[in-house]
């Protein structure tokens, strides 16, 4: 199952480094793929805001029930389903009028205020060399809502793909956005490792160490390191194209 909210177009061909007449490299099409949660958008803060709102509206006991449903759905689906957990909460407490305030909180949340610093600059930086595309996991309502209301949909010129498990849909990604090389920016080493296993040298993996998953010692010890590790998504603006493609030392140009 997948949700596509994109308009794939013919890709611009980009030369990753200066050429001359005697020693030139063939131009490449490059696609830059960006995860959303804890990569461009501070989802940990969104979750913390929702926790506070739930505590205030329904009390600590019922708030905990919501998070129990949330974790059950995450285990079943493989992604965070905030609205699905709210539906399960409703089945448990069908007469709780405070449910509507929680729903309104989620739908009208100001996601643009939770973009990481310079996240949009990072997207603009790579667009000089190729298309930037959102590649995310999530449900069919709330995740597109986040992408649109945060300004990310506009930032990538409407190029966005949302799947249930994006690392299992790379054939579809490549069909919709064919390229010689891909760069994937994601806060989860598990996802980066899975994509690298499939695409190999066609893919450069970039790991911004943001959010709770990126700081998980077990995940860091379990999965191989990314091709490039940065502390914040905004740091991406300091890297020239050869560094992003792995064809040069990955030292940022500051």
N, C-alpha and C positions, 0 to 999 in steps of 0.2 A: 504494500500500500504506500502510495506516495502522493504528495500534493505539489503541483508545479505552479508557480506564480511568476513565470518568466517568459521572456520573448527572445529566444536565442537568435542571434544574427550572425552574419558572416564575420569571422574574426579578422582583426587587424593583425598583420604579420609584423613582428618586432625583432629587431636585431639586438641581441643581448650585450654586445660590446662593439666598439668602433671597428670598422673594417677598412681595408685598403685594397688596391687592385691586385697586389701580389699575394696576399695572405688573408683571405676573407673567410668568414664562416657563413653557412647558409642561414637566412633569416628563420626565426621560429615564431610559431603562434604560442602564446603563453596565456594561461588562465590562472587567476588568483582566486582561490576558494577560501571563504571566511566562515567559520563557525560563528554562532551568535552568543549563546549563554556563557558567560565568564570569559569570552574572547573579545567581543566588542561591547557587550552589555554586562553590567555588574549584577548578575542574577542573585548572588548571595545577599546583596542589599535589598533586592526586591522581595526575596523570601523573608528576610528579617522584618521588613515593613509589614508583610502579610501576617507574620506571627503576632506582631503587636496589635494589628487591627483585629485579628481573631480573638485574642485575649480580651480586648476591650469590649467587643460586641457579644461574644457568646460565653465568655468565661474560660478559665484554664482547663476545666475538665472536658468540655465539649470541643475546645480548640485542639486538645490532644487527640480526640477522636478523629478530627479532620486530618491531622498529620498521620495518624495510623492508616486511614484510607489512602492518603497520598502515597505513602511508602508501599502499600500493597499494590497500588496501580503501577508504580514505578518498577516494581519487581515483575509484574505481569507484562507490561508493555515495553519496558526498556527506556522510557523517557518520562520526564515530569509532566503530569497531566493535572494541572490545578483545577480546571473546570470539571474534569471527571471525578476528582475527589469531592468536589462540591456536590455533584449529583449523588454520590454515595452517602454523603452527609445528609442530604435531603431525604433519602430513603429511611435513614435512621431517625431523623427528627423532622417529619413532614409538616409539622405545625409551627415550626420555629420561624417567626416573622423576621428575625435578625438575619436570616439567610440572604435576603435581598440586598442588604447593605454590603455583605461580603462579595456578592456577585458584582455589584456596582463598583466596588473598590478594584476588583480585578480588571474589569472591562475598561474602566476609565483611568487606569494607572498611568502616570506621566513617565512613560518609559524613556523618553528622550533625556530626562534628567539623570538617568542611570547609565548612560553611555560612559565608557572609560575615557579619561582624558586623552584627547588627540586620536580617538578611534576613527573619526571621520577623516582626519588628516592621513592616517595610515592607508585608508582606502584610496583616497585621492593620489597618494604617492605612487601606488602600484599601477594606477590606471594609465600612467604615461607609457607603460610597456605592454599592457594587455587588458582584457576584461576582468573586472572584479565581480564575483558571483557569491551570493550567500548560499552556503551549503549547510543545512541544519537538520536536526531531528525535532519532532514534536507532533502535537495534535493538529487537527485541521482547522481549528478556530483560534485558539489563544496564541499559538506560535506565529501565524501570519499577522495577527493583531499586533504582537510585540514588534515584529519586523517593520510593519508599516508605521506605527505610532512613534517608534524610536527614531524614525528618519532614515533607517538603514535601507529600506526599499528604494527610496529616492536616491540615496548615495550610490547604490550599485546600478542605477538606471534600470530598475525593475527586473534585474537578473537575479532570481532567487529560486532555490530548490529546497523543499522541505519533505523529508522522508521519515519513515518510522525508524529505520536503521540505515543511515546514509552510507556507511562503509560497505554495505551489502548491495548498493545500487550504483557502483562505479561504472558499470557498463552503460547504464542509462545516462549518467552524468556525461560520459565521453561521447555518447551519441548526440546529446543536446548541445554540448559545448566541446566539439573536437579541437584538440590542440596537440602540439608536439611535446609540450611540457606543462605540468601543473605545479602550483605552489599551494599547499594546504596549511592554513593557520588555525590551530585548535588548541584548547587548553587541556585536552585529554590525551595523554600518551597512548592509551589503549586504542583510540581512534586512529591516531597517526601511524601507529605500528601496523594496524590492520590494513590501512590504505597503502602503506609502503610495501607490504607483502604482496599486494595485488599489482600495483603500478611500478614498483621497483624504481629504476633510474629515471623514469618519466616524471617522478614526483619528488619535490623538495618539501620536507616537513618543517614547519615553524611552530615552536612551542612557547607561547607566552605564559610565564609562571604567575598566573592570576587565578584567584578563586580557590576553593577548598580542594578540588580535584587535583589541581596543579601543584598543590603543596602536600599532597598525600605521600608520605614516605614509602608506603607499600607499593603504590603505583609506580613511583620513580624507580624503585628497586626491581620491579617486575618486568617493565617494558624497556626496550632499547631507547637510548637518547634520540631526540629529534636531530635532524640535520642542522638546525639552528635553534638555539634557545635564547629568548629575550625576556627581560624582567617585566616589561609592560608593552601592551599593544602599540602605544605611542612611539616606542623605540624603533618601530619598523621604518619610520621616515628617515632614519640615519643610515639605512643599508642601500647600497647601489645594487643594480640588477645582477651583476656577476655573483655577488655574495648570496643573493636569494636563490640563484640557480645552482650554487655549489661549484661554480667555475673559478672562484677566486677565494682568497682568505675572507672569512666572514667578519672581519673587523669592521665596525660601523665607521662611516665617514662623518666625523663630528667637526 
